[in-house]
């Protein structure tokens, strides 16, 4: 198989995992929507991502550069959301942040900690 196809496969798999992280963050922010103004604010700011699920977008092999750009967008949104959640200094947000940060999927796909054990 050509290397560019293999690389696109890897990135498409990464995008699917990034979408799981985003979906999880949105889910937890939504669950705290009525009890925390900060969760509500962050959720509303990133509401455009609420439709992002691991399975609702189908990619083809559209080229390395386009898929690479999409992986970077996903990583950027995850980083922004985690930073906002971390800086909120609210117990609900601390719980969301810590749960995501300590998850194996976040450690592996975002932080590159390939030896992390859940």
ZITADA-V863042 format. One record per residue. PHI is phi in radians with two decimals (999 if undefined). OMEGA is omega in whole degrees, 0 to 359 (* if undefined). D_FIRST is the distance of its C-alpha to the first C-alpha in Angstrom with 1 decimal. Layout:
phi	omega	d_first
PHI	OMEGA	D_FIRST
PHI	OMEGA	D_FIRST
//
This chain:
phi	omega	d_first
999	180	0.0
-1.09	183	3.8
-1.02	182	6.5
-1.14	176	8.6
-1.27	178	6.9
-1.06	180	6.9
-1.11	177	10.3
-1.13	177	11.5
-1.00	181	10.9
-1.09	181	13.0
-1.16	178	15.6
-1.12	175	15.9
-1.12	178	16.8
-1.07	180	19.1
-1.04	179	20.8
-1.05	179	21.5
-1.24	176	23.2
-1.05	179	25.1
-1.17	175	26.4
-1.12	179	27.7
-1.11	179	29.6
-1.05	179	31.0
-1.05	179	32.0
-1.12	178	33.7
-1.08	181	35.6
-1.11	179	36.7
-1.06	182	37.9
-1.22	175	39.9
-1.11	180	41.4
-1.13	179	42.3
-1.14	178	44.0
-1.82	186	46.1
-0.98	184	46.7
-1.50	183	50.4
-1.79	183	51.3
-2.46	178	49.9
-1.08	181	50.4
-1.21	176	47.7
-1.06	179	45.1
-1.09	180	46.2
-1.09	181	45.9
-1.13	179	42.4
-1.01	181	41.3
-1.14	180	42.8
-1.14	182	41.3
-1.87	182	37.8
-1.02	178	38.5
-1.06	177	36.0
-1.57	185	33.4
-1.12	177	35.0
-1.46	179	33.0
-1.35	174	29.8
-2.21	183	28.6
-1.13	191	25.4
-2.17	186	24.9
-1.70	180	26.6
-2.27	182	24.1
-1.89	179	21.0
-1.84	167	18.3
-1.97	176	15.7
-1.43	187	13.0
-1.64	179	16.0
1.99	184	14.8
-0.98	186	14.6
-1.08	181	18.3
-1.17	179	19.6
-1.22	177	17.9
-1.04	178	19.0
-1.02	180	22.5
-1.17	177	22.6
-1.09	180	21.8
-1.16	177	24.5
-1.09	180	26.9
-1.06	179	26.5
-1.07	179	27.2
-1.09	180	30.1
-1.10	178	31.7
-1.07	179	31.4
-1.07	179	33.0
-1.11	181	35.7
-1.10	181	36.5
-1.10	179	36.7
-1.12	179	38.9
-1.10	180	41.2
-1.12	180	41.5
-1.09	184	42.2
-1.43	182	44.8
-1.17	181	46.6
0.95	175	48.7
-2.15	182	49.3
-0.96	180	49.1
-1.09	181	46.9
-1.20	177	44.4
-1.04	179	44.6
-1.11	179	43.6
-1.07	181	40.6
-1.04	183	39.5
-1.10	180	40.0
-1.12	179	38.3
-1.17	183	35.1
-1.02	183	35.2
-1.52	180	35.5
-1.30	179	32.8
-1.07	182	29.8
-1.13	178	27.5
-1.22	179	29.2
-1.02	184	29.4
-1.32	189	25.7
-1.48	181	24.1
-1.70	184	26.9
-1.59	179	28.5
1.25	179	25.7
-1.51	188	27.9
-1.35	179	25.4
-1.80	184	28.4
-1.15	178	30.4
-2.00	175	32.0
-1.18	*	33.5
//
